[in-house]
Structures are given as structure tokens and as C-alpha cells.
Amino acid sequence: MMSSLRARGGELLRLLARRRAPVDFAGLSRLEPASRKFGFDRGTPIDRYYIERFLGARANLLQGRSLEVGDDAYTRRFGDARVRQRDILHVTAGHPGATLIADLAVPSTLPMGMFDCFLCTQTLNFLFDVPRAVDGAHRLLKPGGVWLLTVAGVSQVSRHDQERWGAFWGFTEDSIRRLLAPAFGEEFEIQTFGNLVASIALLQGLAVEDLPDPSLLDHIDPDYPVLIGATARKAL
């Protein structure tokens, strides 16, 4: 009897919640996203907005000899004259501009203590052995060197990357903390970016330019992490 009353009371509360906050399904019933390319074909992708905020706030850490995965676009944009040498890491021989051909998840293929800064954006999601990749990043850095890392939390699957490397993980603040601690001890800071609007926009494939007000992205709700950024420093 009591359990039946509790069940009815719970249903009444849920009914009241639905009536207080009705949902407009006009934009939620569409099965096909606006873009399956993260909004690249529409403008600035939502996650790139956050990546650029993260790197822009830490531009002073890009200095000396710097390494970036895939290309050196962000190093050029945020490093300025502080960077005396730009290197590019890629796993595939012959990749345009690559100066270091190696596998981040196979530390033995990487040089030891060569870089002052390692810029690694949206890469760990596509590496299966993430703990080994963290060890690889640590190995690359000089003592005192900095790893600027971003990973995806809430996200589409990148079909482009899945077909080439595989798409394995979506991260949270907790998972990044657990991954960094063995190699970097307490020498790291983590920041999350995103909110409900950002998550929906990203999953729909919308660009920043599609939003009625881009400042909607600036509110941070840790329950909807579109992007997790970490700044990790190798001990001296």
C-alpha cells in the first residue's frame, strides 16, 4: 500500500515537472545533424572556440622548442617570437611538415627530454592506450616543460579520425586527473569548458556563428564537459 502511494506521488511530481518545464520538440525530433563535420563546413566549431580560449590564456607557456601534433597552426598563432623552434609530431612517415615521426602511445619511439612545450589538442580520444600516451608526453618534455592538452568530453564521433586511427574515448575531469597523476604527480591543472547549449550545438553540428549569441558558450557547467583542458608540468 505504502509503496503504491509513493509510486503515485512520484508520478505526480514528474507530471508537475513536465508541466512547469515543457519541452519543444521542434528542434529535437530531427535525426540528421546540421553537420557531421563538427560545424567546420558552417563556421567555427564549438570545440575549437574552447580550444582557442584555453590556449590563448596560456600563450605565455608556448616558448623555446615546441612540439605540436599534426601541424603547427596553434603554435604559430599563439607562440609568436617566444618559440625559437617549431616541431610537428605525426605517426605517418611523409606527413607534410612532420619533423618527428613517432607514436605517442609507444614511448620508446619518442626522444627523451627534448621539448619545452608539447601542444596536444583532441588527440587522446583516438589513441587506445592512453596511459602509455601520457607516459610518452612526459618523456618528450624537458624538466620544467609543459604539456598543453585538450580532449573531447561530450562529442560527435569523428568519422574521419575513426577510419584512420579509431575513436575510443570520451573523457571527464576525473578521468584526466587519474591519467595525469602517475606521471605528473600534482603538477597539473584541469579546466572544463561547456554547458547544455554548447553540448546540443556541438552534437547538432552547429558552428559558433549559428548561435544567436556566442557568449552563451562562456557559461561553464561541469555536468556538460564539451572540452577538458589540462596544463601539466614535468618536474625539475
VEXVEX-778042 format. One line per 10 residues: number of its first residue (from 1); for each residue x, y, z of N, C-alpha, C. Coordinates in nm, 2 decimals. Example, Ala and Ser with C-alpha at 12.3 -4.5 7.8 and 13.67 -1.06 7.14 Angstrom:
2
1> 1.32/-0.57/0.78/1.23/-0.45/0.78/1.32/-0.33/0.78 ~ 1.28/-0.22/0.71/1.37/-0.11/0.71/1.29/0.00/0.79 $
% end
This chain:
236
1> 0.08/-0.12/0.00/0.00/0.00/0.00/0.09/0.13/0.00 ~ 0.18/0.13/0.09/0.27/0.25/0.10/0.35/0.27/-0.02 ~ 0.40/0.15/-0.07/0.49/0.16/-0.20/0.40/0.21/-0.31 ~ 0.27/0.17/-0.32/0.19/0.22/-0.42/0.16/0.37/-0.41 ~ 0.14/0.42/-0.29/0.12/0.56/-0.27/0.25/0.64/-0.31 ~ 0.37/0.58/-0.27/0.49/0.65/-0.31/0.51/0.66/-0.46 ~ 0.47/0.55/-0.53/0.48/0.55/-0.67/0.39/0.65/-0.74 ~ 0.27/0.66/-0.69/0.18/0.76/-0.74/0.22/0.90/-0.71 ~ 0.28/0.92/-0.59/0.33/1.05/-0.56/0.44/1.09/-0.65 ~ 0.53/0.99/-0.67/0.65/1.02/-0.76/0.60/1.06/-0.90 $
11> 0.50/0.98/-0.95/0.45/1.01/-1.09/0.39/1.15/-1.09 ~ 0.32/1.19/-0.98/0.26/1.32/-0.98/0.36/1.43/-0.98 ~ 0.47/1.41/-0.91/0.58/1.51/-0.91/0.65/1.52/-1.05 ~ 0.66/1.41/-1.12/0.72/1.41/-1.25/0.62/1.48/-1.35 ~ 0.49/1.46/-1.33/0.40/1.52/-1.42/0.40/1.68/-1.40 ~ 0.41/1.72/-1.27/0.42/1.86/-1.24/0.55/1.92/-1.30 ~ 0.66/1.84/-1.30/0.79/1.89/-1.35/0.78/1.91/-1.50 ~ 0.71/1.82/-1.57/0.69/1.83/-1.72/0.60/1.95/-1.75 ~ 0.50/1.98/-1.67/0.42/2.09/-1.70/0.49/2.22/-1.67 ~ 0.57/2.23/-1.57/0.64/2.35/-1.54/0.75/2.38/-1.64 $
21> 0.81/2.28/-1.70/0.92/2.30/-1.79/0.89/2.21/-1.92 ~ 0.79/2.25/-2.00/0.76/2.17/-2.12/0.87/2.18/-2.22 ~ 0.89/2.08/-2.30/0.99/2.07/-2.40/0.93/2.09/-2.54 ~ 1.00/2.18/-2.61/0.96/2.20/-2.75/1.04/2.10/-2.84 ~ 0.98/2.01/-2.90/1.05/1.91/-2.97/1.07/1.95/-3.12 ~ 1.04/2.07/-3.15/1.06/2.12/-3.29/1.20/2.10/-3.34 ~ 1.30/2.13/-3.25/1.44/2.11/-3.28/1.50/1.99/-3.24 ~ 1.43/1.90/-3.16/1.48/1.78/-3.11/1.44/1.66/-3.18 ~ 1.35/1.67/-3.27/1.30/1.55/-3.34/1.37/1.52/-3.47 ~ 1.47/1.61/-3.51/1.54/1.59/-3.63/1.65/1.49/-3.61 $
31> 1.66/1.38/-3.69/1.75/1.28/-3.67/1.89/1.31/-3.74 ~ 1.89/1.39/-3.84/2.01/1.43/-3.91/2.07/1.56/-3.86 ~ 2.19/1.56/-3.82/2.25/1.69/-3.77/2.27/1.79/-3.88 ~ 2.29/1.91/-3.84/2.32/2.01/-3.94/2.45/1.99/-4.01 ~ 2.54/1.93/-3.94/2.68/1.89/-4.00/2.73/1.77/-3.93 ~ 2.79/1.68/-4.00/2.87/1.57/-3.94/3.02/1.60/-3.94 ~ 3.05/1.72/-3.96/3.19/1.76/-3.96/3.22/1.86/-3.85 ~ 3.14/1.85/-3.74/3.16/1.94/-3.62/3.13/2.08/-3.65 ~ 3.07/2.11/-3.76/3.04/2.25/-3.80/3.15/2.32/-3.87 ~ 3.26/2.25/-3.91/3.37/2.30/-3.99/3.31/2.36/-4.12 $
41> 3.21/2.30/-4.18/3.16/2.34/-4.30/3.06/2.45/-4.29 ~ 3.04/2.50/-4.17/2.94/2.61/-4.14/3.01/2.73/-4.08 ~ 3.13/2.71/-4.02/3.20/2.82/-3.95/3.29/2.77/-3.85 ~ 3.30/2.83/-3.73/3.39/2.79/-3.62/3.33/2.68/-3.54 ~ 3.38/2.56/-3.53/3.33/2.45/-3.45/3.32/2.49/-3.30 ~ 3.23/2.44/-3.23/3.21/2.48/-3.09/3.33/2.44/-3.01 ~ 3.39/2.32/-3.03/3.50/2.28/-2.95/3.63/2.36/-2.99 ~ 3.64/2.41/-3.11/3.75/2.50/-3.14/3.74/2.63/-3.07 ~ 3.62/2.68/-3.05/3.61/2.80/-2.97/3.67/2.78/-2.83 ~ 3.65/2.67/-2.77/3.70/2.64/-2.63/3.85/2.61/-2.64 $
51> 3.90/2.54/-2.74/4.04/2.52/-2.76/4.12/2.65/-2.76 ~ 4.07/2.74/-2.84/4.13/2.87/-2.86/4.13/2.95/-2.73 ~ 4.03/2.94/-2.66/4.02/3.01/-2.53/4.13/2.95/-2.43 ~ 4.13/2.82/-2.43/4.23/2.75/-2.34/4.37/2.79/-2.38 ~ 4.41/2.78/-2.51/4.54/2.81/-2.55/4.58/2.96/-2.54 ~ 4.48/3.04/-2.57/4.50/3.19/-2.56/4.54/3.23/-2.42 ~ 4.47/3.17/-2.32/4.50/3.20/-2.18/4.64/3.15/-2.13 ~ 4.70/3.06/-2.21/4.83/3.00/-2.17/4.93/3.02/-2.28 ~ 4.92/3.13/-2.36/5.01/3.15/-2.47/5.15/3.18/-2.42 ~ 5.16/3.23/-2.30/5.30/3.26/-2.24/5.38/3.13/-2.22 $
61> 5.31/3.01/-2.21/5.38/2.89/-2.19/5.44/2.83/-2.32 ~ 5.39/2.88/-2.43/5.45/2.84/-2.56/5.58/2.91/-2.58 ~ 5.69/2.84/-2.56/5.82/2.91/-2.57/5.93/2.80/-2.60 ~ 6.05/2.85/-2.63/6.16/2.76/-2.66/6.14/2.67/-2.78 ~ 6.16/2.54/-2.76/6.14/2.44/-2.86/6.00/2.38/-2.83 ~ 5.91/2.39/-2.93/5.77/2.35/-2.91/5.74/2.24/-3.01 ~ 5.66/2.14/-2.96/5.61/2.03/-3.05/5.46/2.04/-3.05 ~ 5.40/2.02/-3.17/5.25/2.01/-3.18/5.22/1.89/-3.27 ~ 5.10/1.83/-3.24/5.06/1.71/-3.31/4.99/1.75/-3.44 ~ 5.03/1.69/-3.55/4.96/1.71/-3.68/5.00/1.82/-3.76 $
71> 5.01/1.94/-3.71/5.06/2.06/-3.77/5.11/2.16/-3.67 ~ 5.15/2.28/-3.71/5.20/2.38/-3.61/5.11/2.50/-3.61 ~ 4.98/2.49/-3.65/4.89/2.60/-3.67/4.87/2.68/-3.53 ~ 4.85/2.61/-3.42/4.83/2.67/-3.30/4.96/2.73/-3.24 ~ 5.07/2.66/-3.27/5.20/2.71/-3.22/5.23/2.85/-3.29 ~ 5.20/2.85/-3.42/5.22/2.98/-3.49/5.13/3.09/-3.44 ~ 5.01/3.05/-3.41/4.90/3.15/-3.38/4.93/3.21/-3.24 ~ 4.97/3.12/-3.14/4.98/3.16/-3.00/5.12/3.18/-2.95 ~ 5.22/3.12/-3.03/5.36/3.12/-2.98/5.44/3.24/-3.00 ~ 5.41/3.31/-3.12/5.49/3.43/-3.15/5.64/3.41/-3.15 $
81> 5.71/3.51/-3.11/5.86/3.50/-3.11/5.91/3.42/-2.99 ~ 5.83/3.39/-2.90/5.88/3.31/-2.78/5.92/3.17/-2.82 ~ 5.87/3.12/-2.93/5.91/2.99/-2.98/6.02/3.00/-3.08 ~ 6.13/2.94/-3.04/6.25/2.95/-3.13/6.26/2.84/-3.23 ~ 6.19/2.73/-3.20/6.19/2.62/-3.30/6.05/2.54/-3.29 ~ 5.99/2.53/-3.40/5.86/2.46/-3.41/5.88/2.32/-3.47 ~ 5.83/2.22/-3.40/5.83/2.08/-3.45/5.69/2.02/-3.46 ~ 5.67/1.93/-3.55/5.54/1.86/-3.57/5.56/1.71/-3.55 ~ 5.47/1.66/-3.47/5.47/1.51/-3.44/5.36/1.45/-3.53 ~ 5.39/1.34/-3.60/5.29/1.26/-3.67/5.33/1.12/-3.67 $
91> 5.24/1.03/-3.67/5.27/0.88/-3.67/5.30/0.83/-3.81 ~ 5.26/0.90/-3.92/5.28/0.85/-4.05/5.39/0.92/-4.12 ~ 5.49/0.84/-4.17/5.60/0.89/-4.25/5.55/0.96/-4.37 ~ 5.61/1.08/-4.40/5.58/1.15/-4.52/5.47/1.25/-4.50 ~ 5.41/1.26/-4.37/5.31/1.36/-4.35/5.37/1.50/-4.37 ~ 5.30/1.59/-4.44/5.35/1.72/-4.47/5.39/1.80/-4.35 ~ 5.52/1.84/-4.35/5.57/1.93/-4.24/5.62/1.85/-4.12 ~ 5.59/1.72/-4.11/5.63/1.65/-3.98/5.78/1.64/-3.97 ~ 5.82/1.68/-3.85/5.97/1.67/-3.82/6.00/1.55/-3.72 ~ 5.90/1.50/-3.66/5.91/1.38/-3.57/5.81/1.28/-3.61 $
101> 5.85/1.16/-3.66/5.76/1.05/-3.69/5.77/0.95/-3.58 ~ 5.67/0.94/-3.50/5.67/0.85/-3.38/5.53/0.83/-3.34 ~ 5.51/0.74/-3.25/5.38/0.71/-3.19/5.38/0.75/-3.05 ~ 5.29/0.84/-3.01/5.28/0.90/-2.88/5.25/0.79/-2.78 ~ 5.18/0.68/-2.82/5.15/0.57/-2.73/5.25/0.46/-2.72 ~ 5.37/0.49/-2.79/5.48/0.40/-2.78/5.60/0.48/-2.74 ~ 5.62/0.50/-2.61/5.72/0.60/-2.57/5.86/0.57/-2.62 ~ 5.89/0.44/-2.64/6.03/0.41/-2.69/6.06/0.47/-2.83 ~ 5.96/0.51/-2.90/5.98/0.57/-3.03/6.00/0.72/-3.02 ~ 5.99/0.78/-2.90/6.00/0.92/-2.88/6.13/0.96/-2.82 $
111> 6.18/1.08/-2.85/6.30/1.13/-2.79/6.28/1.17/-2.64 ~ 6.39/1.17/-2.57/6.38/1.20/-2.43/6.41/1.34/-2.40 ~ 6.33/1.42/-2.33/6.36/1.55/-2.28/6.40/1.65/-2.38 ~ 6.32/1.66/-2.49/6.37/1.75/-2.60/6.29/1.88/-2.61 ~ 6.17/1.89/-2.55/6.08/2.00/-2.58/6.04/2.08/-2.45 ~ 6.03/2.21/-2.47/5.99/2.30/-2.36/5.84/2.30/-2.35 ~ 5.77/2.27/-2.46/5.62/2.27/-2.46/5.57/2.17/-2.56 ~ 5.47/2.10/-2.52/5.41/2.00/-2.61/5.26/2.03/-2.62 ~ 5.22/2.07/-2.74/5.08/2.11/-2.76/5.01/2.00/-2.83 ~ 4.91/1.94/-2.76/4.84/1.82/-2.80/4.69/1.84/-2.79 $
121> 4.62/1.88/-2.90/4.48/1.90/-2.89/4.40/1.79/-2.96 ~ 4.30/1.74/-2.89/4.20/1.65/-2.94/4.27/1.53/-3.00 ~ 4.36/1.47/-2.93/4.44/1.36/-2.99/4.41/1.23/-2.90 ~ 4.41/1.24/-2.77/4.40/1.12/-2.69/4.27/1.04/-2.71 ~ 4.16/1.11/-2.76/4.04/1.03/-2.79/4.06/0.93/-2.89 ~ 4.17/0.94/-2.97/4.19/0.85/-3.08/4.31/0.75/-3.06 ~ 4.35/0.75/-2.94/4.46/0.66/-2.90/4.41/0.56/-2.80 ~ 4.42/0.43/-2.83/4.36/0.33/-2.74/4.43/0.33/-2.61 ~ 4.57/0.32/-2.61/4.64/0.31/-2.49/4.68/0.45/-2.43 ~ 4.58/0.51/-2.37/4.60/0.65/-2.32/4.71/0.66/-2.21 $
131> 4.71/0.56/-2.11/4.82/0.58/-2.01/4.96/0.58/-2.07 ~ 4.98/0.50/-2.17/5.11/0.50/-2.24/5.13/0.63/-2.31 ~ 5.03/0.69/-2.37/5.04/0.82/-2.44/5.08/0.92/-2.34 ~ 5.02/0.92/-2.22/5.06/1.01/-2.11/5.21/1.00/-2.08 ~ 5.26/0.87/-2.07/5.40/0.85/-2.04/5.48/0.90/-2.16 ~ 5.43/0.89/-2.28/5.50/0.94/-2.39/5.52/1.09/-2.39 ~ 5.41/1.16/-2.35/5.41/1.31/-2.34/5.51/1.35/-2.24 ~ 5.51/1.28/-2.12/5.61/1.31/-2.02/5.75/1.29/-2.06 ~ 5.77/1.19/-2.14/5.91/1.16/-2.19/5.96/1.27/-2.28 ~ 5.87/1.32/-2.36/5.91/1.43/-2.46/5.96/1.56/-2.40 $
141> 5.91/1.59/-2.28/5.93/1.72/-2.22/6.07/1.72/-2.15 ~ 6.13/1.84/-2.16/6.24/1.87/-2.07/6.20/1.89/-1.93 ~ 6.29/1.88/-1.83/6.25/1.91/-1.69/6.19/2.06/-1.69 ~ 6.08/2.07/-1.63/6.01/2.20/-1.63/5.92/2.23/-1.75 ~ 5.93/2.14/-1.85/5.85/2.16/-1.97/5.70/2.14/-1.94 ~ 5.62/2.19/-2.03/5.47/2.20/-2.01/5.40/2.12/-2.13 ~ 5.30/2.05/-2.09/5.21/1.98/-2.18/5.08/2.05/-2.18 ~ 5.04/2.11/-2.29/4.91/2.17/-2.31/4.82/2.07/-2.38 ~ 4.73/2.02/-2.31/4.64/1.91/-2.35/4.50/1.95/-2.36 ~ 4.43/1.91/-2.47/4.28/1.92/-2.47/4.23/1.79/-2.52 $
151> 4.11/1.75/-2.46/4.04/1.63/-2.51/3.89/1.66/-2.52 ~ 3.82/1.57/-2.59/3.68/1.59/-2.60/3.61/1.51/-2.49 ~ 3.50/1.58/-2.44/3.41/1.51/-2.35/3.28/1.47/-2.43 ~ 3.18/1.55/-2.42/3.06/1.54/-2.50/3.10/1.56/-2.64 ~ 3.06/1.47/-2.73/3.11/1.49/-2.87/3.04/1.40/-2.97 ~ 3.04/1.44/-3.09/3.01/1.35/-3.21/3.13/1.25/-3.21 ~ 3.11/1.15/-3.29/3.23/1.06/-3.33/3.29/1.13/-3.46 ~ 3.42/1.15/-3.45/3.48/1.20/-3.57/3.51/1.08/-3.67 ~ 3.42/1.07/-3.77/3.44/0.96/-3.87/3.57/0.96/-3.94 ~ 3.62/1.08/-3.97/3.75/1.10/-4.04/3.86/1.03/-3.95 $
161> 3.86/1.06/-3.82/3.97/1.00/-3.74/3.94/0.86/-3.71 ~ 3.81/0.82/-3.69/3.78/0.68/-3.66/3.83/0.59/-3.77 ~ 3.81/0.63/-3.90/3.85/0.55/-4.01/4.00/0.54/-4.02 ~ 4.08/0.63/-3.97/4.22/0.63/-3.98/4.29/0.57/-3.85 ~ 4.24/0.61/-3.74/4.31/0.57/-3.61/4.22/0.49/-3.52 ~ 4.09/0.51/-3.53/4.00/0.45/-3.43/3.95/0.57/-3.34 ~ 3.83/0.56/-3.29/3.78/0.66/-3.20/3.74/0.58/-3.07 ~ 3.81/0.60/-2.96/3.80/0.51/-2.85/3.74/0.57/-2.72 ~ 3.76/0.70/-2.69/3.73/0.75/-2.56/3.66/0.89/-2.57 ~ 3.57/0.91/-2.47/3.52/1.04/-2.43/3.57/1.06/-2.28 $
171> 3.62/1.18/-2.25/3.68/1.20/-2.12/3.60/1.29/-2.03 ~ 3.63/1.28/-1.90/3.58/1.37/-1.80/3.70/1.43/-1.72 ~ 3.67/1.52/-1.63/3.77/1.58/-1.55/3.83/1.47/-1.46 ~ 3.75/1.38/-1.41/3.80/1.28/-1.32/3.90/1.18/-1.39 ~ 3.86/1.14/-1.52/3.95/1.05/-1.59/4.08/1.12/-1.63 ~ 4.08/1.24/-1.66/4.21/1.31/-1.69/4.29/1.32/-1.57 ~ 4.23/1.35/-1.46/4.31/1.36/-1.33/4.38/1.23/-1.30 ~ 4.30/1.12/-1.31/4.36/0.99/-1.28/4.47/0.95/-1.38 ~ 4.45/0.99/-1.50/4.55/0.96/-1.60/4.68/1.04/-1.58 ~ 4.67/1.17/-1.55/4.79/1.25/-1.53/4.87/1.23/-1.41 $
181> 4.80/1.19/-1.30/4.87/1.18/-1.17/4.99/1.09/-1.17 ~ 4.99/0.97/-1.22/5.11/0.88/-1.21/5.24/0.94/-1.27 ~ 5.23/1.02/-1.38/5.34/1.07/-1.44/5.38/1.21/-1.39 ~ 5.28/1.29/-1.36/5.30/1.43/-1.33/5.28/1.47/-1.19 ~ 5.24/1.37/-1.10/5.22/1.40/-0.96/5.11/1.50/-0.94 ~ 5.14/1.61/-0.88/5.04/1.71/-0.86/5.07/1.83/-0.94 ~ 5.16/1.82/-1.04/5.20/1.93/-1.12/5.11/1.95/-1.24 ~ 4.98/1.96/-1.22/4.89/1.99/-1.33/4.76/2.06/-1.29 ~ 4.70/2.13/-1.38/4.57/2.19/-1.36/4.48/2.15/-1.47 ~ 4.35/2.14/-1.43/4.25/2.09/-1.53/4.14/2.20/-1.53 $
191> 4.09/2.22/-1.65/3.98/2.31/-1.67/3.88/2.25/-1.76 ~ 3.75/2.26/-1.73/3.64/2.21/-1.82/3.58/2.33/-1.89 ~ 3.52/2.30/-2.01/3.45/2.40/-2.09/3.33/2.34/-2.14 ~ 3.22/2.41/-2.14/3.09/2.36/-2.20/2.97/2.38/-2.11 ~ 2.86/2.37/-2.17/2.73/2.38/-2.09/2.63/2.31/-2.18 ~ 2.50/2.31/-2.14/2.40/2.24/-2.21/2.38/2.29/-2.36 ~ 2.38/2.43/-2.37/2.37/2.48/-2.51/2.49/2.44/-2.59 ~ 2.61/2.45/-2.54/2.73/2.41/-2.62/2.72/2.26/-2.66 ~ 2.68/2.18/-2.57/2.67/2.03/-2.60/2.57/2.01/-2.71 ~ 2.45/2.07/-2.70/2.35/2.05/-2.80/2.40/2.10/-2.93 $
201> 2.46/2.22/-2.93/2.51/2.28/-3.06/2.61/2.19/-3.12 ~ 2.71/2.14/-3.04/2.81/2.05/-3.09/2.75/1.93/-3.15 ~ 2.66/1.86/-3.08/2.60/1.74/-3.13/2.52/1.76/-3.26 ~ 2.46/1.88/-3.27/2.39/1.91/-3.39/2.48/1.95/-3.50 ~ 2.61/1.97/-3.48/2.70/2.01/-3.58/2.69/2.16/-3.61 ~ 2.64/2.24/-3.52/2.63/2.38/-3.54/2.77/2.45/-3.51 ~ 2.78/2.56/-3.58/2.90/2.64/-3.56/2.87/2.76/-3.46 ~ 2.98/2.82/-3.41/2.96/2.93/-3.32/2.88/3.04/-3.39 ~ 2.90/3.06/-3.52/2.83/3.16/-3.59/2.68/3.13/-3.61 ~ 2.63/3.01/-3.58/2.49/2.98/-3.58/2.42/3.02/-3.46 $
211> 2.49/3.05/-3.35/2.43/3.08/-3.22/2.37/3.22/-3.22 ~ 2.26/3.25/-3.16/2.21/3.38/-3.15/2.30/3.48/-3.08 ~ 2.38/3.42/-2.98/2.48/3.50/-2.90/2.59/3.41/-2.86 ~ 2.71/3.42/-2.92/2.82/3.34/-2.89/2.86/3.33/-2.74 ~ 2.82/3.44/-2.66/2.85/3.44/-2.52/2.78/3.34/-2.44 ~ 2.68/3.27/-2.51/2.61/3.16/-2.44/2.71/3.05/-2.41 ~ 2.82/3.04/-2.49/2.92/2.94/-2.47/3.01/2.96/-2.34 ~ 3.01/3.09/-2.29/3.10/3.12/-2.19/3.06/3.07/-2.05 ~ 2.94/3.04/-2.03/2.89/2.98/-1.91/2.95/2.84/-1.90 ~ 3.01/2.81/-1.79/3.06/2.67/-1.77/2.98/2.59/-1.67 $
221> 2.93/2.48/-1.72/2.85/2.38/-1.64/2.93/2.25/-1.64 ~ 2.99/2.21/-1.53/3.08/2.10/-1.53/3.01/1.96/-1.56 ~ 2.87/1.97/-1.56/2.80/1.84/-1.59/2.79/1.82/-1.74 ~ 2.83/1.92/-1.82/2.83/1.91/-1.97/2.97/1.95/-2.02 ~ 3.07/1.86/-2.00/3.20/1.90/-2.05/3.22/1.87/-2.20 ~ 3.21/1.97/-2.28/3.24/1.96/-2.42/3.39/1.94/-2.44 ~ 3.47/2.01/-2.36/3.62/2.01/-2.37/3.68/2.01/-2.23 ~ 3.78/1.93/-2.22/3.86/1.93/-2.09/4.01/1.97/-2.13 ~ 4.06/2.07/-2.07/4.19/2.12/-2.09/4.28/2.09/-1.97 ~ 4.40/2.06/-1.99/4.50/2.03/-1.88/4.63/2.10/-1.91 $
231> 4.69/2.15/-1.81/4.83/2.21/-1.82/4.91/2.13/-1.72 ~ 5.00/2.05/-1.77/5.08/1.96/-1.69/5.23/1.99/-1.71 ~ 5.30/2.00/-1.60/5.44/2.04/-1.60/5.53/1.93/-1.55 ~ 5.63/1.90/-1.62/5.73/1.79/-1.58/5.82/1.85/-1.47 ~ 5.84/1.77/-1.37/5.92/1.81/-1.25/6.06/1.85/-1.29 ~ 6.12/1.94/-1.22/6.26/1.98/-1.25/6.35/1.87/-1.20 $
% end
